[in-house]
Amino acid sequence: MRVSPGRLFFAAAGLTLVFRFWLAAALPVTGDEAYFIWWGKVPDWGFYDHPPLIGWWLAALLAVSDAEWWLRLPQVVQPLLLALAVRWAWPGLFPAQADRRDWIALLVLLAPANVWNVFVTTDTALVYCAVLSGLAWLRAVRDDSPRWYLVAGVFLAGAVLAKYFAALLGFAYLIDVLLRRRPRAFAGLAIAYACCVPALGLMAWWNSSHCWANYMFNFVNRHGQGNTGLGWQTPLLFFATLAYVLTPPVLWLLFRRRRPAGAEFAQADRSLAVLAAVPLLLFAVLSLFKTIGLHWVLSFVPFVLLLAARRISPAALPKLAAFFLGFAALHLAAIFAVSRLPLETWRSFGFHPGTVLTFESRALVEKAAPGDALLVSDGYSNAVTLGYNLRRYVPVLGPGSGHARHDDILTDWRRHDGADITVLRKTEPDAREQAGYANWFRAVATESFEHRGARFWVVRGRGFDYAAYRATVLTEVKRRYYALPPWLPQRGCYFCERYFSEETCTR
């Protein structure tokens, strides 16, 4: 008996939703998630790495509960809500293919990353806003409706408040309008861009009084670490990522079949192609110099799937959906099988200590036994993961990296002068690090212990010497991460005002 696409969609929606709720409750909070959760615990108009929307989002959720499944709820239901949005919008965009709406909704629902991705990131809010903005833009394209341009602009402003990658979508709108060359389209673009002005103003206002943290991280500090040179590995990794998130059949379909199956709204086809292609082409260029994260492209995957569904033949569409169903079932089976394995299974892998710390934070702290000493870590991911599980903030001792330096905003080392501090580490401190600890404390002792097949190290420092720490670590941090360009207008910098009030944070 043939199952209708509508029934198939809602059956898949129910099954995947149950699976995603189970996964959200079963998996412990990861380092990235815990980092953003701490933004929600201490909400502000802005945060170190990104615009503020995810912090506000989590602050609202934390007002109810801090349980893993609850904080992940917007991400858990995201594939279903986006699929329903696409299902609702499709007939208005392509009336002659209205009968395909359940198939395209099924493709969006079962896109590979949508099957398992229940993790909280800044992209959670970005994907919602970008996809809804793009759908509104495609609707506006039909008749240059100011109302729909306004809707697209409001959601584009939300995307701007979520992550700077929203600029890629805004640039795609510009390319689309330049290709259409209609006065009402330019007016619509002006409406959409005008909606973003308050968001951009808020971000500039906060950054100007907070060391221009977003600018320094996104455009200066992060590019001094990792791969920033021209190479062939990162483009290959990017195209492998595309092959996974879009699936090989979709890529083959897009390259093999160039014209849509039907042309009742040729302009909507062209605009959809622009929204799908422009951001991914820009990522492809960037991949020549930088690793492109899988989550970076998720905001634009639905547009590619819409384009594929628009071009495929009626007979082939159910076959593509069957592939997505089978691939999703494979994901579910693999994840469930891995979840049955004990932690010790991975003891020979380099990520094992991090996995143990994520799953066993409380047990590790009990073994480290910090007592009345301040518990800290040597890395941001470890610190926020421990902090979430202990329900108290854990600072980062040491220079850290150019990423996740929100700890510089939350921690004032002057207050810990003379304190006893316990450092919980995944790696053994080398000679340089041991010398650093010896310089920062009156007395230092180092020990190690094993837990669930992984070894951890504990550094116990007695009598923290803030002056020595300032002279070595904080001075270097200022030079490396807070050397602000003199052309940026500054209304304040928390780091320099706190530790170097007699100096300026400029190059």
N, C-alpha and C positions, 0 to 999 in steps of 0.2 A: 504494500500500500504506500502510495506516494504521500509524503508529509509536506504540508504547505510551508512556504518560507516563513510565514508569520509565526506558526506554531514552532518551527525549528528555532527561530530567533528567540522567542520567549523561553523555550526549554533550555537553550544554551545560556541565556541570561540568568536563569535561576540556578543552574548547576555551577556556573563559574562564580556567581555571587557567593554561594555557599562555600566554595573552595577558597575564595579570596578572604572571606571572613575567618575561616579556619587558619589560613596562612598568617593573617594579620595578628591573630591571637597567639599562634604557636611560636612565631619568630620573635626573638628579643629585639629591642630597639638597637639599631646600628649606630656607628659613630656619627655619620652625617645627620641622621635623624635626631639624635640626642643634641647635637650642636644647635639645630634649629629650634628644638624644644626649649632650650635655654633662652633663646630669643623670646619665645612666648612667655616664659616665666618672668622675664624682666623686659616688658615691652617698651618700645621707644618709637620715635618717628623715623628711625633708621637703624641699620646694623652694619657691621664691618664689611661683609663680603658683597651683599646684594641689597636691592631695594627692600622695603619693609613688609610687603604684603604677607609673606609666609609667617613672619613673626606675629602679625596681628591675627592672622588666621588661627595660629596655635594658641595665642592668648585667649581667644574666645573658647576654643575647645578645652583648654586647661581650667577654665572657670567651672567646668562640669566634672571632668575627670582627667587623670593622667595615665589611664590604662592604655596599653599599646594599641589595642584594636580600636579604641575610641579616637585616639590622636591620628590614626591611619584611616579613619572612616571616609574622609573626602577622597583619598586615593583609592580606597577599596571600591567605592561606587562610581569612580570616574569613568571606566570603560562603558558601563551601562548607561550613565547619563549622557555621555557623548554620543553613544550609538543611538539613543532615543532622539537626541537633538538632530543628528544626521537624518534619521528616519522621518522626522517631522519636516525638515527643510527640503529634502530631496524632491518631492513632487512640485514644490513651488519653483525650483530651479530648472527641472527637466520634466515637465508634465507628460511628455510623450513616453517617458520611461518611468512613470509613477509606480508601476508594478514591480520595479526593482528595489524599492525602498527597504524591504525586509532583508534582501540579500546584502545590500551595502551596509545596513546596520549590523548584520552578522559579521561582515568582514572587519568593521571597526571594533566590534566587541571582542573578536578573537585574534586581533593582531598580536603577534607573539609576545611582545612586552606587556600587553594588556592582560595576558593570562596570569602572570605571576607578580607583576610590579605593584607591591602594596606599600612601598617605602615612601616616607615623607621627604620631599626635597622642595627646593624653590620651584622646580618644574611642575609640581602639583598644581599650584595656582596658575602658572604660566600656561599650561596646556588647556585648562578650562577657558581662560580668557582669550587665548590665541585662536582656538578652534571656534568659539562662539563669535568672536570678532570676524573671522574669516567667512563663516557662514552668512553673517549679516552683510558683509561686503559683497559676496556673490549675489545675494538677493538684491542689493542696491544696484548692481550692475545692470539688471534687467531694464529698469526705467529711470536710473539715476535719482532714486527716491531720497530726498534729504533725510527722511525719518530713518531709513535703514543705514545711511551713512553715519547718522548720529549714534545709532546702536553699535555699529562697528567701531566708532571712535571711543565710546564709553568702555567697551571691552578691551580695546587697544590700550587705553589708559590703565586698565587693570593689569594688562600684560606688562606695561612699562613699570608698574609698581611691584611686579613679581620678579622680573629678571631683565637684564639689559639685552638679551637675545630678542626681545620684542622689537628691537630696531630692524631685525631682518624682515619681520612681517610688515612693518611700516614701509620699508624700502620696496617690498613686493607691491604694495599698494601704489607707490609712486611709479614703478615700472608699468603697472597695469594702466594707470591713467595716461601716461605718456604714449602708450601704444594705442589707446582709444582716441585721444586727442579731441575730446568733446568738452565744451565749456562747463556743462553741468557736472561732468566727472571731476574737473579740476575744483569746482566749488565743493563737491562732496569730499574730495581729499582734504581741502582746507577745513571742513567741518570735523573730519576724523582727527586731523592733526591738532586742531584747537582743543579738542577734548583732552589731549595729553599734556597740555601746557601746565595745568595745576599740579599734575603728578611730577613733571620735570622740575617745576619750581620748588615743590616740597623737598625733593631729593637734593637739589642744589643748596637750598637753605640749610638742611641738616648737615650735609657734607662740609659746608663752609665753616661750621663750628665744631666739626669732628674730624679734623686732620685730613679732610677729603679722602676718607677711608675707602669709599667705593671706587673712586678714581685710581687711587694708588694700588689697590688690589687688582682691579680688572685690567688696568692699562700699563702698570709699571711692575709691581712686585711679582705677580704670578708669572710674568714672562722671563723673569730671571732664573726660573727653576724649570726643570724638565726639558722636554725637547722643543726648542725654538728654531732649530736650523733646518735647512732644506733637506728632505730625505724621502725615501721611497716607502719606508715601513708604515708611516702614519697614513698616507693615502690608501695603501692596501687595507689597513685596519679599518679606515672609514668605509670603504666599499664593502668590506666584509660585514660591518655593522649594518649598512643599508640592506645587504642581502638577507640579514637576519630579521630586522624589524619590518621589512616590507615583504619578505619571502621571495625566493627566486621566480616562482610563477608570475608574480606581479611585475617584477623587473623585466622578465621576458616579454610579457604582454605589452608593457609600455614601449619597449624598443621595437617590438615586431609590428605592432599595429599603431600607426601614427595618427589616423583620423578617427574621430568619434563615430560611434554607431548611431547616426542620426544627427541632424543639424538644425533642430528647431530653434535653438538659442546658441548660435555660433559664438557670440561674444561671451556668453557665460562659460563656454568651453575654453576660450582663450584665457579668460581671467582665472579660471580654475587651474589651468596649466601654469600660469605665472605664479600663483600662490604656492603651487606644489614644487615648482622647479627653482625659483629664484633663491629661497633660503638654502636649499640643498646644494645648489651650485656654489653659493658663497661658502658653505661648510667645506665643500670639496676643495676650493682654493685654499682655505685656511688649513686644511689637513696636510698641505705641503709643508707646513711649519709646525703644526701643533696636533696633539692627539685630540680627536673629537669624541667626547663621551657619548655613550649610547643614549643617555637621557637628553642630550642636547637636541636631538632630531625629533623627539616624540611629538612636539607641538605641530609638526608639519606632516606626520604620517597620515592622519585622516584625509588630508587634501589629496595625497597621492592615491589613496585607496578609492576616493571618489572619482578621480580621473581614470583609474583602472576600470572601475565599474561602469563608467560612461563609455568606455571604448570596447569592452568585451561583448561578444555575441551572446544572444539570449541562451543558446544551448550550452555555452561554455561557462556561464556565470555559476550555475549550480555545481559544476566540477571544481571551480576555484573555491567555492564555499566548502565543498567536501574536503579539499586539501587543508583549509584553515581549521576545520573541525578535527581532522586527524592529527594535525600538528599540535593543536591545543590539548588533545587527549594524551599525546606523547609527553608534553610538558607536565601535565597533572600526574601521570604515572611516574615520571622521573623524580619529581619533587617529593612525592609521597614516599618513594623508595629511599631516597637520600635521608628523609626525615626519620626513618627507622634506624639509621646507623648510629652507633655511639660516637661521642666526640673523639675518642681515642683512634678512630679509624683514620683520621687525618693527621696523625702525629708526625708523619714524615714530610708533611708539606709546610712550606714557609708561612702560610697564613694560619697555621694551627694555634699559636699563642693568642693571636687576635680573636679567633673564634672562641677559645676558652674564656678569654676576658669578657667577651660579649655575653656569653651564656652564663658565666659563673662569677660575676662581679662581686656579689656579696660574700661568697666563699673565699675568694682571693683576699678581700679586705680583712676577713676574719683571720686568715693565716698571716697576713702582713701585720696585724695587730698594732695599728698606729696609736692606740690608747688616746691620750689627750693631745698628741701631736697633730699638727695640721696635715691631712692627707693630700698629696699632690701627685701629679704624673709628669712625665717628660714629653708627652705628646698630646695634641689637642683631641684627637679621636678617643684615645684611652681615657683622658680626663673627663670628657662629657659623658662617655658611656658609663664610667664609674659613678659620676654624679647623678645621672638619671636613675640608676638602680639603687643608689643609696638615698635618693631624694634630698641631696645637699650638694652644693656646688664644689667641684674639685678644681683648683687652679692648676696652671702649667708652670713648672719651674724650669728655667733654662731659656735658651734663645728661641726655640720653636722654629717655625718656618714662615713663609710669606702667606700661607693659607690659614684660615680660621683664627685670626688674631683678635677675635672679639673678646678674648680673655684679657687683652690689654685694657679694654673698657671696664670690665667687671672686677678686675683684681688690682688692689693697691698694695704693693709690696712694702710700703712704708709702715703699714699697720702690723706687719709680721716681724718687725725688727726684734731680735732676741728670742723668737719663738723656736720651738722644736718642730721639725718638719720630717715627715716620712714620705719618701718617694717610692711609688710602686711602678716597676718597669717590666717591659716584655723582653728587653735585651740587657746583657751585661754591660755596665759602664766601662768604656775604654779608658786608657791612661789619661787622655785629655779631659774626659768627663770627670774622672776621679779627682784630677787636680782642681777642676772647677768646684766640685763639692767641698774639697778641703779648703778652698779659698772663701767659700760662702758661709761656712759654719765653724764654730769653735772646735767641734769634735764630730767625726764621721765614722760610721760603721756600715759595712755592706754585707749582706747575706742573701741566700737564694733558697727557693723551695720549689717543689714540683707539684703540679695539680692537673689531673686529667691528661697526663702525658705531655704537659708543656712546662717549661721551666720559667720562673719569674724571679726578678731580683728586687730587693728592698734596700734602699739607702736611708739610713737613719741619721739625720743631722741635728745636732744640738747647738742651740744658740745661733740663729740666723743673723748674718752680718749684712744688713741692708746696704750700708755704704760700699762694701766690697762688691755686692751684687750690682749696684748701680754703676760702679766704675767699670765693670767688665761686661756684664750681660746687657743692661739697659742702655748703656752708651752705644754698644754695637747695634742693638735693635733700632735705636734712633737713627743711626747712620744708614742702616740698611733699608728700613721700611718706612721711615717718617721724614725722609729728605724731600720735602715738598717743593715743587717748582715755584719759583718766586712770582710767576705771573698769575698764580691762583689766588683769588681774594680770600683772606683768612679772617674768620671771626673768632677762632679758638681751636685749640688742639688738646684734647684730654691728656695725651701722653706727655707732651712737652710741658704743659701747665702743671702736671702732677710731679714729674721727676726732674725737669730741666727748666724751671720757671725763669732762670736767668739767661736762657738761650732761646733762639728761634728755630722752628722746625722748617728750615729751608735748605736747599742745596748750596 
